[in-house]
Amino acid sequence: MAVSRGLRRLLRIREIEEEQCQMALESATGAFHQLQLALESTFEQGRQGRRLIGASAYSGESQDRLAGLEEIRTAERRAVALAPRIADAQLDVAALREEFLSRRVERRQAETLIKETEARDAVEAGRRSQQDMDDWFGNRLHRQDAEKEIEESRECGQPGHSPSSLQA
């Protein structure tokens, strides 16, 4: 039984689905990393605000102190806004990873099914080939035995065993 076109088509569909899930996972992972980088830059903005406040203590500049306080507040608001988006992105990545792994399992199952079918076909073809060779060899031996009997009957001169009567 050869591998059907439907089974090969199923494998191709599974490969396409896996590729699509992989691209979606890579995209979501990239978006997640961008959000993490945005959060890191927010933390850096807060650190710079604290440095401004520290520097204003030495310089006595009230504007630096106010700018530092504003940087810290902006960073805190931004961090609060980014936290739920990061959590959602993390959940999306986890769900897409599960989907991708599920598609990979499905593709591998289809591949395994095709490989098993091809292996069975190869064993069956080998079995048929061996059977054909056995039949050919058996027929050859049978023909040789028949030819020997004809030769022996000719040598003995037995009537009724002519080559034309054996062939019919």
Buried (B, 14 or more C-beta within 10 A) or exposed (E): EEBEEEBEEBBEEBBEBBEEBBEBBEEBBEBBEEBBEBBEEBEEBBEBBBEBBEEBEEEEBEEBBEBBBEBBEBBBEBBEEBEEBBEEBBEBBEEBBEBBEEBBEBBEEBEEBBEEBEEEEEEEEEEEEEEEEEEEEEEEEEEEEEEEEBEEBEEEEEEEBEEEEEEE
